[in-house]
Amino acid sequence: MKGRGKFALLSGAILLGAGMLNPIVDSPVVSDASEIKKPPISGFISHVELTRTLKQIEQTSNGNVEVNVAGYSNHGREIYKATIGSGDKVVLIQSEIHGNEKAGTKALINIIKRIGKNNSPEMRQLREELTIVAMPMINPDATELNRRGNEMTWEEVLQQFPQLEGVAPSWNYYTYTNQYWDYTSNPGFDVNRDFNPDLDYVPQPEDFPNNSSEPGWFITPEAQTVRDVYKDLQNQFGTVDVFMDLHHQGEYVIEGTDDPVTLSLSGVFVPHPDTPEGEKYQEYADDYNVDFSKQLNVAAYDALQQMGNSPFGNISLYPQDLDLPGTALGSFALNGSGAVIFEVTGQTQNFGQKKMGQLIKGIETGLYGIFNSLATDEVYDLDVEDYDDIPLTDR
């Protein structure tokens, strides 16, 4: 089964799309910033509300949840990590790397609260077997602007990395204006392309501007923060067993049908190092474990399928012919983590609160499917070939 991902050049009229790869025209480019109409985001969590909620959960969790400031955004907003559990299996989850993809943050808050405060046998088992590190809203500057990119100029990059003086800005640097966002006067980067499998990489002039099939650079403080958390967990536990990233995507259908996709999953973000296409990743071949990534995805899919004929149906497989080492998923998979992406349908402005509530519940259901299968070791017995039976997304 072959995915049908499509790539296009980034231009002033095109925003590298909702979710990980698909380029879509979000809205027409406009010449006057006064024409910009911000999408509504009522019902979602602001950075101030996130701060208050995490502190409250920590204070009422009887010591089960520890909240720390992992780093700061470019404009000084806290990037948090909440740690739950003390098990040997390490799970790192992030949300809202794109500030207009907000459902994952609400799902993570609900999960932190439930696992941290609920004393049912199931939740106790998760705390005993797993160490879950949740990083909700890792791009808070973008959250406040309700846009994909962070808030950072190329000049600010040069202040941190003067060796880049005179090179073209990275390809993921946004400087356009459209119906919803003014990057022309307020530029920013797609943080989801700022990762590198070499976790100790230092930006080099010859690596700019690069493209989507090449590694990123760790030039944004948001990506640097996630990288540092990942490295700290490696140092503490030896490996980060699982990394998951929560996104939104466009509105698609199940391949061969007219059924609208509710949520897409995937565990493949770079070609296998043992293939001709992935030969450039050969140094990571001993750590890369795509079969485990697929088993994790099957665990999520099975949990969602158990919901039966419900609003959580129509789960699909994200395009599989990807080469995205600049994403956190691609970089961390090459470093040995089982990787899973959740891509719920639509953006924050597309649906009402009832629909968004269903999508949030879908994320939670899939995540619990993975948590439970890890805690019981059942994930290791899942049939890898079941991954290829998940219906494809028609893009």
GULOPA-459532 format. One record per atom (N, C-alpha, C): residue in three letters; x, y, z. Coordinates in steps of 0.001 Angstrom, whole numbers, plus 500000, padded with zeros to 6 digits. Each point is the difference from the previous one (the first is absolute). Layout:
N
ALAXYZ ...
This chain:
395
MET500845498804500000 MET499155501196500000 MET500874501236500000 LYS499709500919499144 LYS500866501156499845 LYS499235501279500282 GLY500577500864500848 GLY499372501282500279 GLY500161500939498836 ARG499253501118500035 ARG500037500904498871 ARG500285501415500468 GLY501077500171500772 GLY500358501332500443 GLY500425500858498836 LYS499716501288500056 LYS500352500922498934 LYS500779501158500588 PHE501021500420499284 PHE500830501091500478 PHE499937501164499009 ALA500193501207500507 ALA500058501173499137 ALA500973500988500597 LEU500453500910499168 LEU500916501023500480 LEU499259500984500882 LEU500672500478501035 LEU499423501015500862 LEU500065501335499290 SER498901500727499960 SER499987501323499391 SER499140500911500841 GLY499903501255499603 GLY499206500941500765 GLY498543499612500071 ALA499517499236499021 ALA498583499656499968 ALA499694498659500615 ILE501044499256500384 ILE499780498646500472 ILE500585499835501382 LEU499197499484500883 LEU500455499685501355 LEU500240498515500077 LEU501191499574500415 LEU500256498575500150 LEU498998499460500988 GLY499253499041499593 GLY498632499842500378 GLY499657499555501390 ALA498712499859500185 ALA499465499491501247 ALA500550498612500196 GLY500540499742501174 GLY500641498726500235 GLY501449500049499582 MET500544498862499585 MET501434499907499811 MET500486500413498628 LEU499336499570498919 LEU500654500194498733 LEU499146500616498938 ASN498702499869500043 ASN499207500295498831 ASN499868501490499766 PRO500521500542498874 PRO499898501417499741 PRO498599500362499536 ILE499366500906500692 ILE498676500443499595 ILE499974501517499983 VAL499108500541499211 VAL499797501445500024 VAL499021500284501121 ASP500491500559501102 ASP499132500255501144 ASP498984501081499673 SER500442501031499317 SER499117501087499635 SER500774500924499082 PRO499314500893499292 PRO500694500860499055 PRO500990500936500684 VAL501084500287499290 VAL500929501012500480 VAL499340501362499872 VAL500182500833501007 VAL499438501343499961 VAL501121501010500136 SER499785501177499480 SER501042501025500032 SER499876500919501198 ASP498826500022500609 ASP499749500908501114 ASP499753499177501264 ALA500874500164500992 ALA499869499212501231 ALA498696500286500722 SER499375501165499710 SER498733500309500662 SER498877499064499542 GLU500215499289498886 GLU498999499069499499 GLU500034498657500721 ILE500991499791500851 ILE500161498708500661 ILE498841499749500957 LYS499440498785499929 LYS498900499595500875 LYS500451498803500798 LYS500235500184501286 LYS500476498913500841 LYS498903498949500191 PRO500338498713499821 PRO499009498951500257 PRO499605499982501475 PRO498757499646500308 PRO499585499927501403 PRO500659498828500709 ILE500373500199501265 ILE500629498928500776 ILE499344499869501375 SER498743500417500098 SER499321499896501284 SER499915498541500415 GLY500183499767501291 GLY499927498643500510 GLY501335499297500080 PHE501031500586499423 PHE501325499404500093 PHE500815500664501108 ILE501200499485500237 ILE500779500381501166 ILE501064501018499622 SER500028501126500695 SER501061500984499819 SER501209499595500833 HIS501104500691499795 HIS501200499688500775 HIS499790500305501480 VAL499309501092500295 VAL499712500334501396 VAL499151498907500642 GLU498996499525499275 GLU499148498935500530 GLU500777498698500161 LEU500904499717499075 LEU500829498804500123 LEU500838500055501266 THR500612501138500251 THR500823500172501202 THR499189499744501257 ARG498839500603500077 ARG499144499848501176 ARG499520498553500158 THR499617499375498893 THR499472498636500062 THR501069499005500419 LEU501204500123499445 LEU501074499063500354 LEU500382500135501476 LYS500055501217500494 LYS500322500200501418 LYS498923499381500891 GLN498760500159499603 GLN498903499445500789 GLN500063498472500003 ILE500254499409498852 ILE500093498541499928 ILE501137499498500877 GLU501140500662499928 GLU501152499578500799 GLU499676500061501490 GLN499353501069500416 GLN499715500197501419 GLN498989499003500544 THR499146499446499141 THR498938499106500458 THR500243498540499602 SER501222499680499564 SER500272498655499479 SER500650499078501026 ASN500129500466501240 ASN500644499180501055 ASN501412499564499608 GLY500691500875499312 GLY501381499716499620 GLY500156499168498749 ASN498904499665499314 ASN500079499164498808 ASN500394500771498745 VAL499824501308500021 VAL500333500821498836 VAL501018501054500421 GLU501096500075499257 GLU501013501029500230 GLU500073500894498775 VAL499787501282500185 VAL500006500960498904 VAL501252500870500100 ASN500713500103498906 ASN501211500822499944 ASN499985500875498757 VAL500714501097500071 VAL500240500814498813 VAL501195499395499282 ALA499760499490498790 ALA501059499351499232 ALA500831501002499231 GLY499414501144499681 GLY500695501031499230 GLY499049501153499737 TYR500399500868499101 TYR499205501195499705 TYR499910500207498490 SER498861500526499597 SER499815500345498591 SER500860501213499648 ASN499997500360498742 ASN500804501148499576 ASN499580501275500698 HIS498733500112500363 HIS499515501195500701 HIS499852499771501496 GLY500678498985500517 GLY500116499842501444 GLY498865499293500692 ARG499096499370499247 ARG498918499244500637 ARG500509498622500410 GLU499520499520501121 GLU500451498714500522 GLU499555498849499089 ILE500903499060499802 ILE499674498727499357 ILE500081498941501096 TYR498874499360500275 TYR499902499116501154 TYR500204498527499629 LYS500429499246500993 LYS499925498547499912 LYS499370499499501296 ALA499077499064499840 ALA499349499371501152 ALA500395498535499996 THR500551499539501104 THR500469498616500109 THR499078499214500911 ILE499520498868499494 ILE499104499127500756 ILE500578498599499981 GLY500074499358501141 GLY500430498616500070 GLY501487499843500259 SER500379498755500316 SER501390499703500350 SER500474498702499373 GLY499345499586498921 GLY500351498743499363 GLY501227500107499115 ASP500472498844499521 ASP501202499946499179 ASP499742500320498531 LYS498739499942499582 LYS499674500283498600 LYS499665501486499869 VAL500736500685499149 VAL499922501462499930 VAL499200500422498774 VAL499009500855500234 VAL499144500513498932 VAL500062501526500031 LEU500385500608498883 LEU500020501460499859 LEU498935500397498994 ILE499136500928500392 ILE498903500462499138 ILE500025501519499942 GLN499835500547498797 GLN499911501456499870 GLN498751500372499199 SER499525501227500255 SER498862500524499251 SER500257501456499621 GLU499235500438499027 GLU499943501397499567 GLU501373500538499596 ILE500761499197499275 ILE501208500525499367 ILE499597501014498939 HIS498778499864499513 HIS499361501011499164 HIS498894500644500831 GLY500053501302500169 GLY499123500677500947 GLY498540500023499625 ASN499664499600498773 ASN498589499919499598 ASN499517498553499936 GLU500694499111500716 GLU499606498589500074 GLU499836499636501479 LYS498817500311500542 LYS499825500121501437 LYS499338498807500687 ALA499418499075499240 ALA499267498905500635 ALA500922499131500850 GLY501238499785499550 GLY500928499153500733 GLY500322500522501384 THR500044501317500155 THR500298500573501316 THR498886499686500991 LYS498748500137499570 LYS498897499667500903 LYS500017498510500345 ALA500320499161499010 ALA500083498568500278 ALA501103499699501011 LEU501148500644499854 LEU501110499769500926 LEU499655500455501414 ILE499351501137500122 ILE499596500476501326 ILE499077498987500661 ASN499023499497499241 ASN499076499001500555 ASN500740498747500440 ILE500982499588499215 ILE500753498789500311 ILE500886500198501227 ILE500691501126500072 ILE500842500287501169 ILE499158499963501274 LYS498830500623499928 LYS499116500055501173 LYS499523498605500389 ARG499569499219499025 ARG499417498694500324 ARG501061499031500517 ILE501115499878499280 ILE501021499044500439 ILE500613500447501327 GLY500137501303500180 GLY500632500502501211 GLY499119499943501235 LYS498672500107499812 LYS499121500141501157 LYS499090498805500241 ASN499803499159498991 ASN499085498877500127 ASN500732498796500592 ASN499414499386501021 ASN500650498875500672 ASN499379498660499645 SER499394499908498834 SER499496498714499549 SER501179499062499733 PRO499774498689500005 PRO501101499063499715 PRO500673500270498661 GLU499219500386499001 GLU500566500272498680 GLU500960501182500041 MET499588501091500661 MET500852501181500054 MET501235499760500878 ARG499829499241501067 ARG501161499667500836 ARG501008499176499214 GLN499500499080499187 GLN500908499195499190 GLN500776500867499013 LEU499338500967499399 LEU500701500891499075 LEU501102500770500724 ARG499706500478501216 ARG501017500751500756 ARG501153499098500430 GLU499720498739500255 GLU501054499087500452 GLU500881499512498850 GLU499420499830498826 GLU500734499407498881 GLU500626501035499074 LEU499423501196499945 LEU500430501005499033 LEU500519501250500691 THR500897500696499331 THR500312501393500314 THR499531500814498809 ILE498918500740500205 ILE499401500798498923 ILE500416501451500190 VAL500634500556498989 VAL500389501405500011 VAL499176500705498931 ALA499082500841500435 ALA499098500716499097 ALA500439501447499875 MET500101500472498763 MET500373501384499730 MET498882500650499188 PRO498960500487500686 PRO498912500663499283 PRO500396501423499585 MET499611500368498783 MET500187501368499522 MET501486500383499973 ILE500771499330499163 ILE501432500296499970 ILE500335501234499169 ASN499006500577499325 ASN500230501213499204 ASN499033501090500461 PRO500150500463501247 PRO498985500894500572 PRO499896501358499315 ASP501080500491499396 ASP499884501269499272 ASP499036499849498828 ALA500097498883499292 ALA499071499728498902 ALA498586499778500522 THR499889499394501180 THR498686499792500610 THR499288501328500200 GLU500713500964500539 GLU499387501306500270 GLU499589500708498721 LEU500696499711498889 LEU499665500597498708 LEU499056499115499190 ASN499717498797500514 ASN499183499016499299 ASN500499499788498572 ARG501285499716499886 ARG500569499766498677 ARG500990498841500058 ARG500435499538498862 ARG500876498842499914 ARG501409500309500497 GLY500604501073499501 GLY501396500295500285 GLY500206500736501312 ASN501218499906500531 ASN500322500740501218 ASN500178501478499679 GLU500483500770500937 GLU500173501441499818 GLU501485500300500171 MET500712500097498855 MET501455500105500065 MET500522500467498644 THR500938500933500021 THR500570500510498759 THR501319499305499690 TRP500405500073498749 TRP501303499453499612 TRP501126500754500701 GLU499799501282500235 GLU501006500784500712 GLU500224499452501405 GLU498948499530500652 GLU500151499399501325 GLU500774498687499926 VAL499833499262498916 VAL500798498790499804 VAL501479500360499888 LEU500296501057499247 LEU501394500407499813 LEU500641500457501307 GLN499203500566500888 GLN500549500401501298 GLN500485498792500782 GLN499302498877499869 GLN500378498785500715 GLN501073499214499250 PHE499937500073498657 PHE500925499228499173 PHE500660500921498975 PRO500949500829500430 PRO500623500980499085 PRO500722499354498828 GLN500314498715500091 GLN500668499322498895 GLN499114499900498759 LEU498685500288500158 LEU499075499918498879 LEU499869501320499251 GLU500732501000500385 GLU499959501305499335 GLU500273499829498506 GLY499105500559499183 GLY500193499983498557 GLY499350498838499278 VAL499440499004500740 VAL499346498884499328 VAL498513500277499866 ALA499355499309499064 ALA498560500160499816 ALA499254499402501190 PRO498913500620500460 PRO499217499430501100 PRO499516498596499669 SER499767499221501034 SER499532498633499814 SER498671499979499252 TRP499765498900499304 TRP498834499912499115 TRP498670500065500759 ASN500012499728501303 ASN498767499988500793 ASN499733501341500677 TYR500594501074499496 TYR499833501347500554 TYR498857500680499264 TYR498947500378500739 TYR498799500566499405 TYR500070501526500002 THR499728500600498822 THR500020501463499888 THR498847500520499143 TYR498917499246499874 TYR498880500392499156 TYR498848500531500861 THR498995500541499332 THR498750500399500651 THR498840499364499247 ASN499047499432500743 ASN498787499500499357 ASN498786500417500822 GLN498888499368499729 GLN498743500421500627 GLN500035499899501517 TYR500807499072500536 TYR499995499748501434 TYR501246500482500731 TRP501168500026499327 TRP501247500274500699 TRP500875500985499251 ASP500662500842500773 ASP500923500983499440 ASP501427499637500400 TYR500625499140499201 TYR501400499668500231 TYR500935501035499368 THR499470500850499137 THR500846501000499357 THR500575500957501030 SER499141500516500864 SER500474500921501031 SER500358499285501297 ASN499640498733500098 ASN500244499238501222 ASN500429498576499628 PRO501233499826499527 PRO500430498705499451 PRO500094498915501069 GLY500156498779499528 GLY500172498869500906 GLY500385498757499238 PHE500303498937500747 PHE500479498746499435 PHE499009498875500269 ASP499951499052499081 ASP499312498746500278 ASP500928499179500886 VAL499727499995501285 VAL500860499313500966 VAL500046498496499711 ASN498964499484499369 ASN499928498569499705 ASN500993499565498928 ARG500793500883499478 ARG501060499646499050 ARG501380500376500533 ASP500103500257501292 ASP501250500511500578 ASP500736498953500821 PHE499758498713499719 PHE500646498928500757 PHE501057499305499139 ASN500906499305500675 ASN501115499340499307 ASN500281498671500709 PRO500188498908499263 PRO500322498727500658 PRO501279500056500819 ASP500927500873499596 ASP501204500241500804 ASP499607500959501108 LEU499758499475501181 LEU499478500818501094 LEU501013501008500523 ASP501255499881499575 ASP501040500948500385 ASP500363500943498858 TYR499193500018498968 TYR500289500813498823 TYR500058501487500345 VAL500974500691499417 VAL500137501454500094 VAL499831500564498595 PRO499170501016499812 PRO499727500508498655 PRO501261500374499228 GLN500048499565498733 GLN501119500276499113 GLN499507500714498749 PRO500715501001499513 PRO499534500785498849 PRO499656499157498781 GLU500756498936499764 GLU499772499193498791 GLU498688499222500046 ASP499330499980501148 ASP498754499251500152 ASP498758500868499823 PHE500169501192499442 PHE498873500911499782 PHE499922500359498515 PRO498789500226499476 PRO498689499944500662 PRO499430498593500138 ASN500565499013499278 ASN499550498609500078 ASN498559499833499523 ASN499388498832500248 ASN498637499711499550 ASN499383498954500917 SER498759499624499716 SER499246499156500931 SER500552498591500129 SER500784499532499040 SER500543498645500093 SER501396499976500608 GLU500419501118500574 GLU501288500092500685 GLU499763500352501469 PRO500957499709500876 PRO499826500311501424 PRO499884501495500259 GLY499442500327501176 GLY499929501383500456 GLY501247500388500763 TRP499895501008500865 TRP501198500667500506 TRP499988500309501493 PHE498877499848500691 PHE499863500419501401 PHE500320501484500157 ILE499395500824499136 ILE500224501447500100 ILE498901500690500807 THR498874499333500246 THR498934500612500792 THR500085499514501441 PRO499699500867500968 PRO500049499561501403 PRO498982498926500319 GLU498904499960499248 GLU498980498987500247 GLU500529498601499649 ALA500623499869498826 ALA500585498707499617 ALA501165499636500913 GLN500792500997500383 GLN501116499745500909 GLN499499499440501337 THR498881500530500479 THR499445499543501278 THR499569498541499929 VAL499282499647498940 VAL499569498604499854 VAL501213499090499862 ARG500976500424499207 ARG501229499214499850 ARG500681499768501345 ASP500067501049500812 ASP500668499883501299 ASP499257499053500940 VAL498673500056499974 VAL499213499068500814 VAL500259498569499535 TYR500017499798498707 TYR500252498665499450 TYR501379499489500421 LYS501019500836499885 LYS501354499590500388 LYS500100499715501497 ASP499322500816500807 ASP500004499760501450 ASP499381498639500329 LEU498921499645499312 LEU499376498703500226 LEU500914498871499530 GLN500685500206498895 GLN500986499009499558 GLN501074499787501066 ASN500491501091500536 ASN501052499899501017 ASN499507499305501257 GLN498734500236500346 GLN499447499429501228 GLN499601498540499845 PHE499396499661498837 PHE499430498668499838 PHE500733499149498959 GLY500876500598499241 GLY500686499266498951 GLY499330500129498650 THR498680500058499984 THR499261500161498749 THR498647500626500292 VAL499441500656499008 VAL498606500454500049 VAL499218498991499177 ASP499240499151500661 ASP499355498888499301 ASP499012500469498944 VAL499219501020500339 VAL498920500436499113 VAL499980501515499919 PHE499837500520498783 PHE499764501433499811 PHE498741500157499172 MET499093500887500463 MET498748500248499289 MET499780501492499824 ASP499451500356498843 ASP499791501396499633 ASP498548500167499564 LEU499312501004500562 LEU498567500190499793 LEU499767501202499089 HIS499362499749498863 HIS499809501013498954 HIS498559500065499533 HIS499741500991499124 HIS498806500059499164 HIS500432499849498543 GLN499042499645499145 GLN500261499952498569 GLN498813500614499261 GLY500055499964498681 GLY498863500445499207 GLY498860498996500050 GLU498972500254499223 GLU498839499121499948 GLU500140499058498806 TYR500070498686500271 TYR500237499000498972 TYR498987498869500128 VAL500072499034499084 VAL499126498834500040 VAL500851498736500011 ILE499373498895500427 ILE500642498697499930 ILE500185499628498531 GLU501182499513499646 GLU500295499684498608 GLU498974499019499431 GLY499481500349498824 GLY499033499145499329 GLY498579500171500465 THR499768500969500893 THR498652500235500533 THR499727501499500047 ASP498800500339500432 ASP499645501391500285 ASP499928500250501499 ASP500502499063500799 ASP499906500103501451 ASP501037501000500528 PRO499565501049500696 PRO500955500993500509 PRO500864499440501115 VAL501288500246499905 VAL500951499542501015 VAL499763500754501306 THR499972499264501110 THR499922500606501324 THR501385500275500566 LEU500885499029499849 LEU501333500086500593 LEU500924499082499209 SER501220500471499756 SER501004499190499316 SER501145499682500952 LEU500603498828499798 LEU501134499534500780 LEU501155499681499057 SER501203499982500546 SER501143499505499229 SER501184499753500913 GLY500866499079499556 GLY501259499748500690 GLY501187500049499065 VAL499792500486498756 VAL501064500038498996 VAL500219501440499558 PHE501197500532500266 PHE500290501404499700 PHE501274500196499195 VAL500807498948499903 VAL501200500002499161 VAL500112498616499359 PRO500657499884498844 PRO500221498673499428 PRO500942499178500871 HIS499813498700500004 HIS500805499119500842 HIS501472500122499634 PRO500886500100500994 PRO501434500130499701 PRO500579498857499172 ASP499341498854499973 ASP500513498859499239 ASP499520499984498554 THR499251501023499594 THR499538500097498613 THR500858500998499239 PRO500004499924498666 PRO500765500984499217 PRO499574501433500298 GLU498675500214500188 GLU499513501354500273 GLU500463500509501358 GLY500188499071500957 GLY500375500395501351 GLY501463499810500328 GLU500813499738498989 GLU501410499710500241 GLU500706501142500730 LYS499539501222499782 LYS500624501150500655 LYS499827499958501514 TYR499088499146500506 TYR499775499861501439 TYR500664498738500560 GLN500949499435499268 GLN500586498730500387 GLN500603500029501393 GLU500529501142500431 GLU500611500071501330 GLU498982499781501125 TYR498712500123499664 TYR498948499812501006 TYR499326498632499881 ALA500489499141499112 ALA499315498740499692 ALA499838499111501223 ASP500996499968500878 ASP499924499109501164 ASP498945500445501006 ASP499661501272500006 ASP499013500520500956 ASP498587500057499424 TYR499886500188498707 TYR498698500186499359 TYR499166498725500102 ASN498766500122500492 ASN499144498839500223 ASN498591500308499504 VAL499831499982498691 VAL498715500360499422 VAL498922498980500339 ASP500376498730500223 ASP498987499008500362 ASP499339500348501336 PHE500785500483500945 PHE499416500403501275 PHE499079501198499819 SER500404500946499166 SER499127501139499705 SER498668499513499435 LYS500060499024499112 LYS498765499474499409 LYS499146499294501047 GLN500620499272500917 GLN499232499339501066 GLN499294501025500884 LEU500665501099500296 LEU499375501049500786 LEU498781500575499283 ASN500129500199498697 ASN498887500514499214 ASN498842499013499971 VAL500312498723499905 VAL498952498972500027 VAL499272500027501345 ALA500745500213501087 ALA499368500086501325 ALA499011501151500050 ALA500381501154499444 ALA499094501149499968 ALA498789499709499118 TYR500260499433498835 TYR498911499704499057 TYR499002499015500598 ASP500519498948500626 ASP499110499002500604 ASP499121500621501081 ALA500584500869500812 ALA499212500651501048 ALA498888500854499403 LEU500308500698498919 LEU498995500840499353 LEU498932499152499323 GLN500389498863499431 GLN499018499130499349 GLN499020499410501002 GLN500435499850501238 GLN499112499452501026 GLN498867500961500358 MET500126501250499550 MET498916500950500236 MET498778499663499162 GLY500197499148498965 GLY498871499549499184 GLY499468501091499089 ASN498708499910499686 ASN499359500952499102 ASN499739501293500770 SER500972500896499934 SER499944501202500834 SER500646501151499241 PRO499985501203500577 PRO500668501120499337 PRO501514499824499881 PHE500553498958500623 PHE501441499802499976 PHE500422499001498931 GLY499121499698499060 GLY500344499095498917 GLY500842500682498935 ASN500222499277498887 ASN500754500522498865 ASN501414500429500384 ILE500704499070500624 ILE501404500225500340 ILE500841499538498819 SER500954500812499580 SER500775499694498798 SER501490500038500279 LEU500742499538499013 LEU501455500015500052 LEU500502501204499220 TYR500838500779500624 TYR500616501166499369 TYR500893499530498847 PRO500268500839499002 PRO500888499595498906 PRO501319499415500502 GLN500459498957499317 GLN501130499221500485 GLN501311500277499250 ASP499955500663498885 ASP501213500227499209 ASP500655501328500396 LEU500357500110501274 LEU500518501245500540 LEU501507499953500200 ASP500611501170499920 ASP501408500155500369 ASP500121501350500692 LEU499741500000501303 LEU499899501239500764 LEU500889499943501245 PRO501326499991499822 PRO500898499921501156 PRO500023501270500830 GLY499439501103499464 GLY499966501245500750 GLY498848500095500980 THR499112498994499996 THR498934499958500995 THR500507499323501265 ALA499371500291501116 ALA500351499310501239 ALA499760498503499851 LEU498924499624499315 LEU499682498589499820 LEU501094499283499222 GLY500441500584498893 GLY501050499371499215 GLY501318499931500741 SER500367501098500654 SER501275500047500728 SER500024499019501157 PHE498924499950500789 PHE499989499148501182 PHE499813498527499623 ALA499291499721498902 ALA499901498617499538 ALA501373499470499621 LEU500806500812499338 LEU501351499576499636 LEU500876499796501234 ASN499632500629501105 ASN500744499826501251 ASN499457498852500847 GLY499077499220499457 GLY499581498786500683 GLY498642500027500651 SER499266501107499890 SER498670500070500611 SER498942499435499062 GLY499064499220500570 GLY498798499709499249 GLY499223501284499825 ALA499516500279498787 ALA499430501308499700 ALA498564499877499508 VAL499155500921500450 VAL498592500019499599 VAL499567501444499808 ILE499329500257498883 ILE499361501297499809 ILE498489499827500045 PHE499329500947500658 PHE498548500106499974 PHE499666501242499190 GLU499208499833498936 GLU499585501123499155 GLU498476500031499958 VAL499382500840500850 VAL498543500100499948 VAL499596500885498841 THR498787499810499533 THR499541500725498834 THR499759501473500310 GLY500297500862499027 GLY499636501409500083 GLY500868500831500909 GLN499832501311499906 GLN500676500956500858 GLN499017500531501039 THR500487500815500913 THR499150500459501099 THR498788500776499511 GLN500111500644498829 GLN498893500823499519 GLN498969499195499221 ASN500241498694499762 ASN499133499244499109 ASN498746499452500661 PHE500032499743501303 PHE498918499261500637 PHE499529500684501280 GLY498772499664500384 GLY499471500466501266 GLY500549499204501163 GLN499604500385501206 GLN500545499383501201 GLN499601498529500133 LYS498812499619499539 LYS499608498600500094 LYS500930499133499177 LYS500255500406498773 LYS500896499235499139 LYS501413499978500562 MET500492501132500468 MET501344500031500550 MET500095499127501241 GLY498941499963500793 GLY499986499118501164 GLY500124498535499598 GLN499355499620498909 GLN500113498635499501 GLN501427499704499539 LEU500622500960499331 LEU501371499794499522 LEU500974499881501174 ILE499800500821501020 ILE500840499916501205 ILE499847498633500652 LYS498757499520500087 LYS499751498671500575 LYS500670498916499165 GLY500024500174498688 GLY500681499038499154 GLY501488499923500285 ILE500638501158500184 ILE501425500021500352 ILE500226499265501315 GLU499182500322500996 GLU500157499355501306 GLU499839498482499893 THR499019499556499234 THR499764498567499860 THR501210499304499390 GLY500551500573498941 GLY501178499415499380 GLY501209499993500909 LEU500197501078500741 LEU501129500071500922 LEU499878498958501106 TYR498805499853500555 TYR499823498986501047 TYR500215498599499446 GLY499623499785498744 GLY500276498714499383 GLY501487499689499994 ILE500810501004499709 ILE501458499823500003 ILE500523499837501415 PHE499545500846500924 PHE500456499903501397 PHE499724498605500570 ASN498775499544499831 ASN499618498716500590 ASN500769498846499387 SER500204500035498700 SER500728498899499362 SER501462500005500400 LEU500559501181500256 LEU501376500073500494 LEU500099499493501432 ALA499065500431500833 ALA500050499628501420 ALA499856498495500204 THR499235499356499119 THR499773498554500128 THR500934499176499123 ASP500843500672499211 ASP500905499348499038 ASP499265499385498821 GLU498702500212499887 GLU499249499424498891 GLU500425500580498654 VAL500533501211500004 VAL500383500636498744 VAL501024499178499237 TYR500873499310500738 TYR501075499251499348 TYR499495498741499305 ASP498765499613500274 ASP499413498817499367 ASP499076500357498836 LEU499796501290499757 LEU499117500405498910 LEU500649499688498650 ASP499174499651499033 ASP500478499621498673 ASP500369501259499219 VAL501268500115499646 VAL500472501169499251 VAL499238500147498686 GLU499634498879499379 GLU499319500057498700 GLU498607500625500104 ASP499427500035501205 ASP498698500648500162 ASP500081501498499703 TYR501178500554500146 TYR500193501422499695 TYR499611500300498553 ASP500395499124499076 ASP499738500232498585 ASP498547499782499632 ASP499206499467500920 ASP498571499824499753 ASP499184501223500405 ILE500629500956500656 ILE499306501242500334 ILE499707500745498692 PRO498771500451499766 PRO499675500676498730 PRO500858501242499783 LEU500362500229498756 LEU500797501172499662 LEU499131501254499887 THR500641501134500197 THR499363501291499771 THR500098500344498515 ASP498904500460499421 ASP500030500469498611 ASP500387501466500002 ARG501202500293499527 ARG500478501371499911 ARG500132500397498534 
